[in-house]
Amino acid sequence: MTSQTDLAAMLCSRLCHDMLSPVGALANGLELLADEQDPDMRAKCVELLEHSARISADKLKFFRLAFGAAGGFGEAIPIIEAQTIINALAADNKRVTINWAINDPSLPKPAIKVLLNLAQIALDTLVRGGTLDIGAERREGAVEIVARAKGDRIAFDETIGRALQGDLAAHEITSRTAAAHMIALVAEELGGGLQYKLGDGVLVLGAVLPEPEGLIG
């Protein structure tokens, strides 16, 4: 069984891996800006810096809610926070269209954590573009979540699917599967579960998460 320390280390590795590119671009842009004298090239350097800074900020916001404790929020988090983060992460991929189907103005922290991770996993599979449909609703004392990716090619590692269902051996949990393993633990602690279904050009990720009694409404 993977210890909490091992899981934390793998999540940190995932964070560092995802942040390396935009932070590296910031460093490169600053070097270019320091040496460049041409006004047009300096303007391009500033544009690069702005772009990399925005990507870095968007990723950190994602990690804060998807992996962290989401300090500053109460027990429920506004849906607009999750929508803003996912829309921002997908903004540079013009071939992906995101559709939202969530009527509740907020959801419990664990549900937001699961929703963000499922949405990110689904988004990553759309290597040739497509549509990402994200929905959630409260029903019968539970939050039901779905993330559906549809495209010409779905690049999905079913090891991640097994991690979502809690079927991985300890040695199979890596920085690539750690996020899926983490939300599987979140679902288990709540008495719920996760599932996935992979078809021809379609991936559906789902979750059913019982709500704490104080948040049912």
Backbone bond lengths (Angstrom), bond angles and torsions (degrees), N, CA, C in turn:
res aa  C-N    CA-C-N  psi(-1)  N-CA   C-N-CA  omega(-1)  CA-C   N-CA-C  phi
1 M - - - 1.464 - - 1.535 109.65 -
2 T 1.345 115.98 135.36 1.456 120.60 179.60 1.521 110.12 -73.91
3 S 1.340 116.93 130.33 1.453 120.77 179.91 1.521 110.18 -76.67
4 Q 1.331 115.14 163.28 1.464 119.61 177.47 1.519 110.85 -62.29
5 T 1.338 116.38 -34.09 1.461 120.34 178.47 1.523 110.87 -65.55
6 D 1.323 116.72 -43.57 1.471 120.79 178.14 1.521 110.69 -62.59
7 L 1.325 116.47 -43.32 1.455 120.04 -179.22 1.525 110.69 -64.41
8 A 1.343 116.65 -42.47 1.465 120.16 177.86 1.520 110.66 -61.20
9 A 1.330 117.07 -40.38 1.458 121.04 179.96 1.522 111.08 -64.50
10 M 1.332 116.66 -40.10 1.466 119.85 -179.30 1.528 111.42 -70.70
11 L 1.328 117.04 -36.27 1.460 119.90 175.97 1.529 110.57 -65.98
12 C 1.343 116.44 -38.26 1.465 119.81 175.89 1.527 110.61 -63.97
13 S 1.331 116.64 -38.85 1.460 120.17 177.14 1.521 111.09 -62.74
14 R 1.318 115.71 -40.09 1.471 119.74 177.64 1.526 110.28 -63.29
15 L 1.329 116.84 -44.11 1.461 121.03 179.42 1.532 110.23 -60.59
16 C 1.336 116.31 -47.06 1.466 119.91 -178.85 1.521 111.00 -63.15
17 H 1.324 117.37 -40.13 1.463 121.42 179.26 1.521 110.75 -61.56
18 D 1.326 116.47 -45.11 1.463 120.39 -176.76 1.524 112.31 -72.60
19 M 1.331 117.01 -27.77 1.465 120.44 -178.68 1.520 113.02 -87.07
20 L 1.330 117.28 -16.31 1.461 120.31 -174.18 1.526 112.33 -60.27
21 S 1.326 117.19 -43.23 1.461 120.16 -176.47 1.526 112.93 -65.77
22 P 1.355 119.36 -54.14 1.465 117.89 -178.85 1.525 113.85 -66.48
23 V 1.335 117.65 -35.21 1.462 119.74 178.48 1.525 110.03 -70.18
24 G 1.339 116.84 -38.35 1.458 120.35 175.70 1.521 111.53 -62.42
25 A 1.349 116.04 -38.57 1.464 119.88 177.42 1.525 111.28 -64.57
26 L 1.340 116.47 -35.78 1.465 119.82 175.74 1.523 110.93 -61.94
27 A 1.325 116.10 -45.57 1.459 120.07 -179.67 1.530 110.87 -62.90
28 N 1.333 116.52 -43.23 1.462 120.19 179.19 1.525 111.13 -64.12
29 G 1.329 116.01 -40.64 1.461 119.84 179.64 1.506 112.47 -63.69
30 L 1.333 116.73 -38.54 1.466 120.31 178.52 1.528 111.39 -66.97
31 E 1.336 116.53 -38.02 1.467 119.93 177.00 1.520 110.87 -63.39
32 L 1.336 115.78 -45.04 1.457 119.66 179.38 1.524 111.31 -63.28
33 L 1.311 115.84 -40.84 1.467 120.61 -177.92 1.529 110.73 -64.81
34 A 1.331 116.31 -36.02 1.464 120.06 -178.38 1.524 111.74 -67.92
35 D 1.342 116.49 -31.16 1.466 120.34 -175.49 1.520 113.97 -98.09
36 E 1.324 116.66 -18.18 1.466 120.48 -172.65 1.526 111.72 -86.43
37 Q 1.333 115.56 134.47 1.460 120.99 178.90 1.528 112.67 -110.24
38 D 1.322 116.96 -22.93 1.462 120.20 -178.85 1.529 110.46 -67.34
39 P 1.355 117.88 126.61 1.474 120.45 -176.59 1.528 113.66 -58.55
40 D 1.319 117.59 -39.95 1.462 120.10 -179.68 1.523 111.42 -66.20
41 M 1.335 115.80 -41.82 1.460 119.39 179.10 1.527 111.20 -68.42
42 R 1.319 116.85 -36.37 1.460 120.19 177.16 1.531 110.49 -64.17
43 A 1.327 116.22 -37.86 1.466 120.23 177.60 1.527 110.43 -64.10
44 K 1.350 116.77 -38.53 1.460 120.37 178.06 1.528 110.45 -67.86
45 C 1.324 116.39 -36.39 1.471 119.96 177.22 1.529 110.91 -63.27
46 V 1.328 116.04 -43.38 1.462 120.56 178.72 1.532 109.96 -63.14
47 E 1.337 116.57 -39.38 1.468 120.63 177.91 1.525 110.67 -62.68
48 L 1.339 115.80 -41.76 1.466 120.23 176.50 1.523 111.28 -61.71
49 L 1.310 116.50 -43.67 1.462 121.10 179.62 1.527 111.19 -62.59
50 E 1.321 116.89 -44.22 1.465 120.78 179.60 1.521 110.73 -62.27
51 H 1.332 115.67 -42.97 1.467 120.38 -179.81 1.526 111.01 -63.57
52 S 1.325 116.45 -46.89 1.466 120.65 -178.99 1.524 111.53 -66.36
53 A 1.335 116.71 -37.31 1.467 120.28 178.30 1.522 110.72 -65.05
54 R 1.323 116.36 -39.93 1.471 119.86 179.43 1.520 110.84 -65.37
55 I 1.331 116.50 -44.16 1.465 119.96 178.86 1.527 110.47 -62.10
56 S 1.320 116.93 -43.31 1.472 121.01 179.46 1.529 110.86 -60.37
57 A 1.333 116.05 -45.03 1.465 120.31 -179.30 1.527 110.75 -64.56
58 D 1.343 116.45 -41.79 1.468 120.28 -179.95 1.523 111.18 -63.14
59 K 1.327 116.48 -42.45 1.464 119.81 179.98 1.528 111.50 -66.17
60 L 1.330 116.72 -39.86 1.461 119.81 179.04 1.529 111.13 -65.58
61 K 1.329 116.77 -37.94 1.468 119.68 176.00 1.520 110.73 -62.81
62 F 1.335 115.84 -40.13 1.468 119.85 177.10 1.525 110.61 -61.73
63 F 1.333 116.92 -50.51 1.465 119.93 -177.93 1.524 111.54 -61.61
64 R 1.320 116.51 -35.03 1.469 119.91 -179.30 1.531 110.97 -59.84
65 L 1.333 116.82 -44.35 1.461 120.03 -177.23 1.527 112.51 -88.88
66 A 1.337 117.30 -34.34 1.462 120.58 -174.46 1.524 112.91 -81.69
67 F 1.346 117.11 -30.73 1.460 120.89 -178.89 1.526 112.92 -115.34
68 G 1.328 117.11 -31.00 1.454 121.16 -170.76 1.514 114.59 -92.13
69 A 1.334 114.49 -167.62 1.461 121.31 -177.04 1.519 113.29 -87.28
70 A 1.347 116.78 -6.66 1.469 121.22 178.93 1.518 111.28 55.08
71 G 1.337 115.45 49.94 1.456 119.86 177.12 1.512 111.80 -59.89
72 G 1.322 115.92 146.76 1.458 120.24 -178.49 1.508 112.87 100.26
73 F 1.333 116.80 -15.32 1.461 121.43 175.99 1.527 109.36 -106.52
74 G 1.317 116.27 161.85 1.453 120.92 173.77 1.517 110.10 -83.56
75 E 1.320 116.31 -153.18 1.456 120.64 -179.83 1.523 112.21 -73.31
76 A 1.330 116.55 -19.17 1.465 121.39 177.19 1.522 108.99 -119.67
77 I 1.335 115.94 147.70 1.463 122.07 -177.71 1.526 108.71 -119.90
78 P 1.329 118.05 133.92 1.467 120.20 178.65 1.532 111.87 -58.85
79 I 1.302 116.39 137.62 1.460 121.78 179.08 1.525 111.09 -59.03
80 I 1.325 117.08 -33.23 1.457 120.62 -177.96 1.525 111.19 -58.28
81 E 1.343 117.68 -29.36 1.464 120.76 178.45 1.526 110.45 -64.44
82 A 1.322 116.10 -46.03 1.465 120.30 179.25 1.522 110.97 -67.02
83 Q 1.323 116.94 -42.66 1.461 120.53 -179.96 1.521 111.23 -61.48
84 T 1.313 116.95 -44.38 1.460 121.24 -179.24 1.523 111.32 -61.30
85 I 1.337 116.47 -42.25 1.465 120.92 -178.56 1.522 111.49 -65.79
86 I 1.334 117.39 -50.07 1.466 120.46 -177.87 1.521 110.92 -65.91
87 N 1.324 117.23 -41.52 1.467 119.83 177.87 1.530 110.89 -61.31
88 A 1.324 116.38 -37.94 1.464 120.30 179.48 1.526 111.26 -67.93
89 L 1.331 117.46 -42.09 1.460 120.78 -179.78 1.520 111.64 -64.05
90 A 1.327 116.47 -29.84 1.469 120.54 -178.87 1.519 113.09 -93.52
91 A 1.330 117.57 -1.79 1.467 121.04 -170.43 1.522 113.13 -61.39
92 D 1.334 118.00 -33.83 1.462 120.20 -177.03 1.527 113.37 -81.63
93 N 1.314 116.84 -10.66 1.470 120.53 178.23 1.523 108.68 -99.25
94 K 1.312 115.88 94.19 1.467 121.13 -175.71 1.523 112.38 -69.72
95 R 1.334 116.58 -11.05 1.474 119.47 -178.43 1.522 112.66 -90.32
96 V 1.327 116.88 -0.83 1.465 120.59 179.57 1.526 110.24 -109.79
97 T 1.318 115.91 129.00 1.463 122.57 175.49 1.519 108.83 -110.35
98 I 1.327 116.48 130.17 1.465 120.99 -179.11 1.520 109.74 -109.28
99 N 1.316 115.43 130.04 1.466 122.25 177.03 1.525 108.65 -118.64
100 W 1.332 115.74 133.03 1.465 121.63 -178.96 1.517 110.33 -111.03
101 A 1.333 116.16 138.79 1.456 121.67 176.25 1.527 108.38 -136.36
102 I 1.325 116.22 74.86 1.461 122.59 -179.34 1.525 108.19 -136.75
103 N 1.313 116.92 118.36 1.463 120.82 -178.75 1.518 113.15 -92.77
104 D 1.343 117.21 -27.67 1.460 120.17 -178.74 1.529 110.35 -67.89
105 P 1.323 118.19 137.02 1.466 120.07 179.95 1.519 113.49 -72.54
106 S 1.331 117.34 -20.94 1.460 120.91 179.68 1.521 109.49 -151.99
107 L 1.330 115.66 161.12 1.459 122.19 176.71 1.526 108.73 -137.88
108 P 1.334 118.20 158.32 1.465 120.42 177.83 1.524 111.55 -59.09
109 K 1.320 116.15 152.43 1.462 121.19 -179.35 1.532 113.26 -51.09
110 P 1.345 119.04 -47.11 1.470 117.92 -179.45 1.530 112.32 -61.04
111 A 1.332 117.30 -36.23 1.460 120.38 179.43 1.522 111.13 -66.89
112 I 1.325 116.94 -39.94 1.473 120.67 177.09 1.516 109.84 -64.03
113 K 1.333 117.49 -41.72 1.465 121.66 178.98 1.527 110.28 -59.31
114 V 1.322 116.40 -46.47 1.462 120.78 -179.69 1.531 110.41 -67.32
115 L 1.324 116.72 -44.44 1.468 120.73 -179.81 1.528 111.30 -57.78
116 L 1.331 116.92 -46.78 1.460 120.53 -178.62 1.520 111.61 -62.85
117 N 1.315 116.52 -43.27 1.461 119.16 -179.31 1.526 111.94 -68.16
118 L 1.323 117.59 -41.03 1.465 119.34 177.49 1.526 110.71 -64.15
119 A 1.334 116.45 -41.19 1.461 120.14 179.09 1.526 111.05 -63.30
120 Q 1.332 117.24 -41.39 1.464 120.82 179.63 1.527 111.18 -66.23
121 I 1.328 117.12 -42.67 1.463 120.62 177.82 1.525 110.11 -60.34
122 A 1.327 116.46 -45.88 1.469 120.35 180.00 1.525 111.20 -64.91
123 L 1.324 117.07 -41.62 1.468 121.39 179.85 1.522 110.75 -60.73
124 D 1.320 117.15 -41.03 1.459 121.25 -178.62 1.527 112.93 -63.89
125 T 1.327 117.36 -22.22 1.472 119.70 -178.12 1.520 112.44 -79.22
126 L 1.325 118.15 -15.97 1.470 121.21 -174.15 1.529 109.99 -87.20
127 V 1.311 115.72 65.69 1.469 120.91 -174.67 1.528 112.32 -69.63
128 R 1.312 118.03 -21.63 1.466 121.66 177.42 1.526 111.62 -114.83
129 G 1.298 115.84 18.75 1.458 120.11 -179.49 1.522 112.26 86.19
130 G 1.318 115.23 177.17 1.458 120.99 -179.05 1.515 110.35 145.60
131 T 1.313 116.55 -153.54 1.455 121.39 -179.72 1.522 110.46 -121.57
132 L 1.314 114.65 144.50 1.465 121.90 175.83 1.519 107.37 -122.88
133 D 1.320 116.45 114.03 1.463 122.61 178.54 1.523 108.40 -103.86
134 I 1.319 116.21 125.87 1.463 121.61 -178.11 1.524 108.76 -123.30
135 G 1.312 116.24 124.33 1.455 120.26 -179.31 1.513 111.98 -136.30
136 A 1.319 116.05 155.55 1.459 121.52 176.16 1.516 108.27 -158.20
137 E 1.316 115.85 145.42 1.461 120.52 175.28 1.517 110.14 -154.69
138 R 1.315 113.93 150.78 1.455 120.85 173.94 1.521 108.02 -88.44
139 R 1.353 114.88 130.59 1.453 117.94 179.18 1.519 109.39 -153.66
140 E 1.323 115.66 125.30 1.464 122.71 174.86 1.530 111.96 53.56
141 G 1.347 115.07 46.86 1.449 119.62 174.42 1.513 115.28 77.58
142 A 1.331 116.95 14.82 1.458 120.25 179.90 1.522 109.59 -140.75
143 V 1.327 115.27 158.64 1.460 121.58 173.19 1.520 107.62 -103.26
144 E 1.333 115.60 123.85 1.461 121.06 176.81 1.526 108.41 -104.51
145 I 1.320 116.14 130.13 1.462 122.57 -175.44 1.517 109.26 -125.99
146 V 1.326 116.31 141.44 1.456 120.56 175.24 1.522 109.42 -141.58
147 A 1.327 116.00 138.77 1.462 122.96 172.09 1.521 106.56 -127.89
148 R 1.332 116.20 119.79 1.473 121.16 -174.91 1.524 109.97 -120.66
149 A 1.319 115.49 117.63 1.462 121.36 177.71 1.523 109.09 -103.99
150 K 1.325 116.22 131.16 1.463 121.24 178.91 1.514 108.89 -134.06
151 G 1.326 116.65 126.81 1.455 120.13 -178.52 1.515 111.57 -165.38
152 D 1.346 115.53 176.28 1.465 120.47 179.99 1.521 111.28 -64.82
153 R 1.310 115.83 -31.64 1.459 119.49 177.28 1.515 109.12 -141.63
154 I 1.324 116.26 127.45 1.468 121.97 176.70 1.520 107.84 -107.80
155 A 1.339 116.25 112.85 1.467 121.14 -179.45 1.523 108.89 -96.74
156 F 1.319 115.63 87.71 1.467 120.63 -175.44 1.514 110.62 -122.33
157 D 1.315 115.36 123.72 1.461 122.01 175.96 1.525 107.89 -84.39
158 E 1.314 116.73 114.52 1.467 119.19 -175.59 1.531 112.45 -69.37
159 T 1.332 117.27 -8.30 1.462 118.91 169.97 1.524 109.97 -63.08
160 I 1.336 116.14 -35.83 1.473 120.43 175.46 1.523 109.63 -65.48
161 G 1.323 116.53 -39.39 1.464 120.19 176.75 1.518 111.62 -61.11
162 R 1.310 116.60 -42.48 1.464 120.13 177.94 1.521 110.97 -65.32
163 A 1.346 116.01 -35.44 1.469 119.45 177.03 1.523 110.53 -64.23
164 L 1.326 117.31 -39.75 1.459 121.23 178.18 1.527 111.35 -60.33
165 Q 1.316 115.85 -33.18 1.462 120.08 -178.66 1.521 112.44 -92.62
166 G 1.342 116.69 4.22 1.462 120.27 177.40 1.507 113.74 72.81
167 D 1.341 116.90 26.96 1.461 120.74 -174.91 1.520 114.24 -102.60
168 L 1.327 119.07 8.17 1.460 120.59 -178.27 1.520 111.54 -87.64
169 A 1.335 114.83 144.22 1.463 120.04 170.12 1.521 108.01 -75.50
170 A 1.317 117.01 160.50 1.464 121.31 -175.76 1.521 111.97 -56.48
171 H 1.343 117.67 -40.09 1.462 120.32 -176.68 1.526 112.47 -71.73
172 E 1.340 117.62 -14.03 1.457 121.20 179.86 1.530 112.62 -89.03
173 I 1.326 116.75 -8.04 1.464 120.19 -179.68 1.521 108.72 -86.29
174 T 1.328 115.48 112.50 1.450 123.08 -176.82 1.530 108.60 -123.78
175 S 1.338 115.85 -178.30 1.464 118.82 177.08 1.521 110.95 -61.62
176 R 1.327 117.88 -25.68 1.467 121.60 179.09 1.526 111.95 -73.64
177 T 1.321 117.21 -34.46 1.466 120.94 -176.86 1.525 112.85 -104.36
178 A 1.339 117.56 -2.24 1.468 120.92 -173.46 1.523 112.63 -62.00
179 A 1.335 117.37 -40.38 1.464 119.51 -178.82 1.524 111.23 -64.42
180 A 1.328 116.35 -42.06 1.468 120.29 177.86 1.526 110.55 -64.45
181 H 1.324 116.17 -40.99 1.464 120.33 177.76 1.525 110.77 -63.55
182 M 1.332 116.58 -40.65 1.463 120.98 -179.18 1.526 111.37 -61.13
183 I 1.339 117.03 -47.97 1.474 117.89 -177.73 1.528 111.37 -72.60
184 A 1.336 117.20 -23.06 1.465 119.14 172.31 1.523 109.82 -64.80
185 L 1.334 116.37 -39.51 1.463 120.83 176.79 1.530 110.85 -66.45
186 V 1.345 116.65 -39.87 1.466 120.85 177.64 1.525 109.80 -59.69
187 A 1.335 116.22 -46.44 1.460 120.49 -179.81 1.528 111.05 -63.54
188 E 1.317 116.78 -41.64 1.465 121.02 -179.79 1.524 111.04 -63.27
189 E 1.327 116.52 -42.02 1.466 120.13 179.46 1.519 112.03 -62.17
190 L 1.330 116.53 -31.20 1.463 120.91 179.35 1.529 112.97 -85.16
191 G 1.335 116.63 -6.42 1.455 120.21 -176.75 1.511 112.78 82.66
192 G 1.334 116.51 20.66 1.460 121.01 179.65 1.514 111.30 -113.04
193 G 1.319 115.75 -157.06 1.458 119.18 -179.13 1.511 112.14 -165.00
194 L 1.334 115.05 166.37 1.453 123.39 178.90 1.519 108.78 -121.07
195 Q 1.321 115.56 157.52 1.455 119.74 176.62 1.519 109.75 -153.47
196 Y 1.322 115.28 163.09 1.462 119.55 175.72 1.517 109.40 -143.62
197 K 1.342 114.61 156.35 1.463 120.92 175.96 1.519 107.54 -142.54
198 L 1.320 115.70 123.44 1.455 121.85 -179.21 1.513 109.56 -111.38
199 G 1.340 116.07 122.47 1.449 121.49 178.97 1.517 110.81 -124.16
200 D 1.294 116.83 -163.00 1.455 122.59 -179.21 1.530 109.56 -76.63
201 G 1.319 116.10 100.17 1.454 120.75 179.27 1.512 114.79 76.92
202 V 1.336 117.33 12.02 1.465 120.88 -178.34 1.525 109.85 -140.48
203 L 1.310 115.28 133.99 1.469 121.71 171.77 1.515 108.19 -125.31
204 V 1.329 116.48 127.97 1.459 121.37 177.55 1.526 108.68 -118.99
205 L 1.323 115.25 123.97 1.463 122.39 176.56 1.521 108.13 -113.70
206 G 1.319 117.25 132.81 1.460 119.29 -176.64 1.512 112.79 -136.90
207 A 1.325 114.78 160.37 1.461 121.22 178.50 1.513 109.43 -148.99
208 V 1.311 115.91 143.71 1.466 122.91 170.27 1.520 106.09 -125.35
209 L 1.350 116.20 118.32 1.453 121.99 -173.69 1.524 109.76 -125.33
210 P 1.337 119.26 107.26 1.456 120.45 174.25 1.513 111.22 -57.30
211 E 1.323 116.61 140.36 1.458 121.21 -178.23 1.534 111.13 -90.84
212 P 1.332 116.22 144.98 1.469 118.66 169.91 1.525 109.68 -57.35
213 E 1.323 117.50 144.39 1.454 120.97 -173.59 1.523 112.72 -56.03
214 G 1.326 117.15 -36.67 1.452 120.30 -177.57 1.512 114.31 -68.62
215 L 1.357 116.41 -16.07 1.453 119.75 -177.01 1.525 112.72 -106.30
216 I 1.298 117.34 -2.46 1.461 119.74 179.40 1.516 108.92 -71.97
217 G 1.323 115.37 126.67 1.455 118.08 179.88 1.495 112.33 -172.54
